[in-house]
Amino acid sequence: MFKSQFKNLHEAEQLLLEGKIELALSKVKQLEKENNLAKEEEIACKILRSNLLFKQGDFRNSLDLVEESLKTCQENEDQLLIIRCLLTKVRNYLQLKKFDDCDQLLEQVEELHKKYVQTEKNIAISNQQEAILLNYKGEVS
C-alpha cells in the first residue's frame, strides 16, 4: 500500500476506535475511489467499511460487503482473511438473528483454522521459533 493510502486507512481505523464513524466512513470511501489499490488493499477497505456499517447498525449492508470480500479472498486463497471474513459474517448473522447459519459458519471457521495452523509455512515458522528458543536456552545454561 502506498504510504498515503496506508495513512488514510490507519486514520480511518483510529476514527472508528474514537467512535467517529461518519468521518471514518468518509475516509474509507475516499480511499476506495482510488484506482491504484491492490486486491489486499481493496479487501482491507471493504472489511473496515463493513465494520463501520456494523457500528451504525446497518447489518445487511455490512454483511453484503463481507460477502464480497469473502469471494475475493477465496479467489486469492488467503486463508487468514477468509477466516476473518467468516467471523465478521457470523457477527452480522447474530444481529440479523440467523442463528442456524452461525453454527455452520463457526464449524467452517474452526476447520479452516485447524488447516491454517497446520500448513507448512506456519509449521516452518513455529519450528524456526522453537530453534531460536532452544538456542537461547543453550546460551543461558
C-alpha positions as a LaTeX table, in Angstrom:
\begin{tabular}{lrrr}
\hline
Residue & $x$ (\AA) & $y$ (\AA) & $z$ (\AA) \\
\hline
Met1 & 0.00 & 0.00 & 0.00 \\
Phe2 & 1.35 & 3.44 & $-0.81$ \\
Lys3 & 2.27 & 5.47 & 2.25 \\
Ser4 & $-0.60$ & 7.97 & 1.88 \\
Gln5 & $-3.15$ & 5.16 & 1.38 \\
Phe6 & $-1.86$ & 3.32 & 4.43 \\
Lys7 & $-2.03$ & 6.54 & 6.40 \\
Asn8 & $-5.65$ & 7.14 & 5.34 \\
Leu9 & $-6.64$ & 3.60 & 6.25 \\
His10 & $-4.89$ & 3.86 & 9.61 \\
Glu11 & $-6.60$ & 7.21 & 10.25 \\
Ala12 & $-9.97$ & 5.67 & 9.42 \\
Glu13 & $-9.31$ & 2.80 & 11.85 \\
Gln14 & $-8.33$ & 5.32 & 14.52 \\
Leu15 & $-11.53$ & 7.29 & 13.91 \\
Leu16 & $-13.50$ & 4.07 & 14.31 \\
Leu17 & $-11.83$ & 3.48 & 17.67 \\
Glu18 & $-12.71$ & 7.04 & 18.68 \\
Gly19 & $-16.35$ & 6.49 & 17.69 \\
Lys20 & $-16.22$ & 8.96 & 14.78 \\
Ile21 & $-17.98$ & 6.57 & 12.42 \\
Glu22 & $-19.19$ & 9.04 & 9.75 \\
Leu23 & $-15.77$ & 10.62 & 9.37 \\
Ala24 & $-14.10$ & 7.20 & 9.20 \\
Leu25 & $-16.63$ & 6.03 & 6.61 \\
Ser26 & $-15.92$ & 9.10 & 4.52 \\
Lys27 & $-12.15$ & 8.40 & 4.62 \\
Val28 & $-12.64$ & 4.77 & 3.60 \\
Lys29 & $-14.97$ & 5.67 & 0.71 \\
Gln30 & $-12.43$ & 8.25 & $-0.47$ \\
Leu31 & $-9.66$ & 5.66 & $-0.35$ \\
Glu32 & $-11.78$ & 3.10 & $-2.23$ \\
Lys33 & $-12.24$ & 5.55 & $-5.11$ \\
Glu34 & $-8.52$ & 5.43 & $-5.86$ \\
Asn35 & $-7.71$ & 3.30 & $-8.89$ \\
Asn36 & $-4.31$ & 2.04 & $-7.79$ \\
Leu37 & $-5.34$ & $-0.17$ & $-4.87$ \\
Ala38 & $-4.06$ & $-3.74$ & $-4.76$ \\
Lys39 & $-6.58$ & $-6.53$ & $-4.08$ \\
Glu40 & $-5.44$ & $-6.78$ & $-0.46$ \\
Glu41 & $-6.00$ & $-3.04$ & $-0.02$ \\
Glu42 & $-9.47$ & $-3.25$ & $-1.55$ \\
Ile43 & $-10.31$ & $-6.09$ & 0.82 \\
Ala44 & $-8.96$ & $-4.17$ & 3.82 \\
Cys45 & $-11.11$ & $-1.17$ & 2.86 \\
Lys46 & $-14.22$ & $-3.30$ & 2.42 \\
Ile47 & $-13.71$ & $-5.08$ & 5.73 \\
Leu48 & $-13.20$ & $-1.75$ & 7.51 \\
Arg49 & $-16.25$ & $-0.25$ & 5.79 \\
Ser50 & $-18.21$ & $-3.34$ & 6.80 \\
Asn51 & $-17.14$ & $-2.81$ & 10.43 \\
Leu52 & $-18.19$ & 0.83 & 10.22 \\
Leu53 & $-21.61$ & $-0.08$ & 8.82 \\
Phe54 & $-21.96$ & $-2.69$ & 11.56 \\
Lys55 & $-21.27$ & 0.01 & 14.17 \\
Gln56 & $-24.04$ & 2.07 & 12.57 \\
Gly57 & $-26.43$ & $-0.86$ & 12.85 \\
Asp58 & $-26.58$ & $-1.40$ & 9.09 \\
Phe59 & $-26.10$ & $-5.16$ & 9.38 \\
Arg60 & $-27.48$ & $-6.05$ & 5.93 \\
Asn61 & $-25.04$ & $-3.80$ & 4.03 \\
Ser62 & $-22.23$ & $-4.80$ & 6.37 \\
Leu63 & $-22.95$ & $-8.44$ & 5.54 \\
Asp64 & $-23.04$ & $-7.68$ & 1.79 \\
Leu65 & $-19.56$ & $-6.13$ & 1.97 \\
Val66 & $-18.20$ & $-9.08$ & 3.93 \\
Glu67 & $-19.61$ & $-11.49$ & 1.36 \\
Glu68 & $-17.93$ & $-9.50$ & $-1.46$ \\
Ser69 & $-14.65$ & $-9.58$ & 0.45 \\
Leu70 & $-15.02$ & $-13.28$ & 1.14 \\
Lys71 & $-15.37$ & $-14.05$ & $-2.58$ \\
Thr72 & $-12.20$ & $-12.12$ & $-3.35$ \\
Cys73 & $-10.32$ & $-13.81$ & $-0.50$ \\
Gln74 & $-11.43$ & $-17.23$ & $-1.72$ \\
Glu75 & $-10.26$ & $-16.43$ & $-5.24$ \\
Asn76 & $-6.86$ & $-15.40$ & $-3.84$ \\
Glu77 & $-6.89$ & $-18.35$ & $-1.39$ \\
Asp78 & $-5.99$ & $-16.07$ & 1.52 \\
Gln79 & $-6.91$ & $-18.34$ & 4.43 \\
Leu80 & $-6.36$ & $-15.80$ & 7.18 \\
Leu81 & $-8.61$ & $-13.20$ & 5.53 \\
Ile82 & $-11.19$ & $-15.89$ & 4.75 \\
Ile83 & $-11.33$ & $-16.73$ & 8.46 \\
Arg84 & $-11.61$ & $-13.05$ & 9.35 \\
Cys85 & $-14.44$ & $-12.55$ & 6.83 \\
Leu86 & $-16.30$ & $-15.60$ & 8.07 \\
Leu87 & $-16.10$ & $-14.39$ & 11.67 \\
Thr88 & $-17.40$ & $-10.98$ & 10.61 \\
Lys89 & $-20.17$ & $-12.74$ & 8.74 \\
Val90 & $-21.09$ & $-14.65$ & 11.92 \\
Arg91 & $-21.25$ & $-11.39$ & 13.84 \\
Asn92 & $-23.69$ & $-9.97$ & 11.28 \\
Tyr93 & $-25.76$ & $-13.16$ & 11.25 \\
Leu94 & $-26.14$ & $-12.90$ & 15.01 \\
Gln95 & $-27.53$ & $-9.39$ & 14.69 \\
Leu96 & $-29.84$ & $-10.49$ & 11.87 \\
Lys97 & $-30.96$ & $-13.44$ & 14.05 \\
Lys98 & $-29.79$ & $-16.08$ & 11.55 \\
Phe99 & $-28.69$ & $-18.41$ & 14.32 \\
Asp100 & $-28.76$ & $-21.65$ & 12.31 \\
Asp101 & $-26.37$ & $-20.17$ & 9.77 \\
Cys102 & $-23.98$ & $-19.17$ & 12.57 \\
Asp103 & $-23.44$ & $-22.78$ & 13.64 \\
Gln104 & $-22.47$ & $-23.80$ & 10.11 \\
Leu105 & $-20.09$ & $-20.89$ & 9.70 \\
Leu106 & $-18.44$ & $-21.46$ & 13.05 \\
Glu107 & $-17.80$ & $-25.10$ & 12.11 \\
Gln108 & $-16.30$ & $-23.90$ & 8.83 \\
Val109 & $-14.10$ & $-21.37$ & 10.63 \\
Glu110 & $-12.90$ & $-24.00$ & 13.08 \\
Glu111 & $-11.96$ & $-26.36$ & 10.24 \\
Leu112 & $-10.19$ & $-23.64$ & 8.27 \\
His113 & $-8.31$ & $-22.54$ & 11.37 \\
Lys114 & $-7.08$ & $-26.09$ & 12.00 \\
Lys115 & $-5.87$ & $-26.32$ & 8.41 \\
Tyr116 & $-4.28$ & $-22.88$ & 8.56 \\
Val117 & $-2.30$ & $-23.72$ & 11.68 \\
Gln118 & $-1.11$ & $-26.98$ & 10.11 \\
Thr119 & 0.19 & $-25.53$ & 6.85 \\
Glu120 & 3.86 & $-25.99$ & 6.06 \\
Lys121 & 4.51 & $-22.25$ & 6.22 \\
Asn122 & 3.12 & $-21.97$ & 9.73 \\
Ile123 & 4.88 & $-25.13$ & 10.88 \\
Ala124 & 8.13 & $-23.76$ & 9.50 \\
Ile125 & 7.66 & $-20.53$ & 11.40 \\
Ser126 & 6.87 & $-22.49$ & 14.56 \\
Asn127 & 9.94 & $-24.72$ & 14.11 \\
Gln128 & 12.10 & $-21.68$ & 13.49 \\
Gln129 & 10.87 & $-20.04$ & 16.70 \\
Glu130 & 11.46 & $-23.26$ & 18.63 \\
Ala131 & 15.01 & $-23.50$ & 17.28 \\
Ile132 & 15.71 & $-19.89$ & 18.30 \\
Leu133 & 14.28 & $-20.57$ & 21.75 \\
Leu134 & 16.45 & $-23.70$ & 22.17 \\
Asn135 & 19.46 & $-21.72$ & 21.02 \\
Tyr136 & 18.78 & $-19.05$ & 23.63 \\
Lys137 & 18.21 & $-21.71$ & 26.31 \\
Gly138 & 21.59 & $-23.22$ & 25.40 \\
Glu139 & 23.28 & $-19.84$ & 25.73 \\
Val140 & 21.70 & $-19.23$ & 29.14 \\
Ser141 & 22.68 & $-22.65$ & 30.57 \\
\hline
\end{tabular}
